[in-house]
Amino acid sequence: MVDVTPSRSRPPGRRWREIVPVALRWALPVLWVLWAGLAWWVEPRESTEARLDRDLAAGRVVSVQRAYGWADDDAYWASRPRPQYAENGGMLAWTVSNGQSRYTFDVPPDPDSYLGEPDRSAGAGPDWRDARLAAIPDRWNTAGGWTHRIANVAALLAGVLTALWLARLISGAPPLAGTRWFWFWVGLLPFGVGVLAWTHRELWRPPSTPVLDRGSGWRGFGWLVLAGVSISLLVSTARVVIGTTVVPG
């Protein structure tokens, strides 16, 4: 006997509520991996004058700027560090053609270099390094090399990742392991650690039974402070022990 009863289709809204968590379960980690890889690649790395000379000799330097420090120290999330310009600053930052940026301290400013007007009365021309630096047409803010393009893509990925997470947190189903405010504060942890924690706890490993004592907003803020300080200390220690090649900044 053939059953002619019309099949019941799920409402479109219910289908979307089932599809979105599955899509985000994979999209958020993938976006995080892409962002983390690109952001790690373009993060400034401390180097030496000898490395600067090798980059100049090989023609890899695409922009350079003398500065006294960075405008966005340890910003960790979706920002491109910018050197603070200073004509007589003790730091020299440069970008290379593979998309990385480097810097070194204690490079004395030379009055005969491209950083200032040559002293014609001295009768001495610029040295080899100054001649190479003076031949570079671009400066840091106007360089069009891979460094800025990759950094822009990294910032775009971080923005998309943050927007998807916030949209799901605010307009989606109520979180199971903590309140919305709890996950909002936790989600602000550096390096996107909080977004990964939310993805793992709410999408990949949600509680099997309702949690009666869900994390509150105050608890989330406490986690943000404690975990944020711990992550900063861990990164600073790793940078000293391993070096800025692996842990740039």
Stockholm file with secondary structure:
# STOCKHOLM 1.0

chainA/1-249         MVDVTPSRSRPPGRRWREIVPVALRWALPVLWVLWAGLAWWVEPRESTEARLDRDLAAGRVVSVQRAYGWADDDAYWASRPRPQYAENGGMLAWTVSNGQSRYTFDVPPDPDSYLGEPDRSAGAGPDWRDARLAAIPDRWNTAGGWTHRIANVAALLAGVLTALWLARLISGAPPLAGTRWFWFWVGLLPFGVGVLAWTHRELWRPPSTPVLDRGSGWRGFGWLVLAGVSISLLVSTARVVIGTTVVPG
#=GR chainA/1-249 SS CCCCCCCCCCCHHHHHHHHHHHHHHHHHHHHHHHHHHHHHHHSCEECCHHHHHHHHHTTCEEEEEEEEEETTTTCCSSCCCCEEECTTCSEEEEEETTSCEEEEECCCCCTTSTTSCCCGGGCCCCCHHHHHHHTCCCBGGGCCSHHHHHHHHHHHHHHHHHHHHHHHHHHSSCCSSBCHHHHHHHTTSGGGHHHHHHIIIIIISCCSSCCSSCBCHHHHHHHHHHHHHHHHHHHHHHHHHHCTTTSCC
#=GC SS_cons         CCCCCCCCCCCHHHHHHHHHHHHHHHHHHHHHHHHHHHHHHHSCEECCHHHHHHHHHTTCEEEEEEEEEETTTTCCSSCCCCEEECTTCSEEEEEETTSCEEEEECCCCCTTSTTSCCCGGGCCCCCHHHHHHHTCCCBGGGCCSHHHHHHHHHHHHHHHHHHHHHHHHHHSSCCSSBCHHHHHHHTTSGGGHHHHHHIIIIIISCCSSCCSSCBCHHHHHHHHHHHHHHHHHHHHHHHHHHCTTTSCC
//
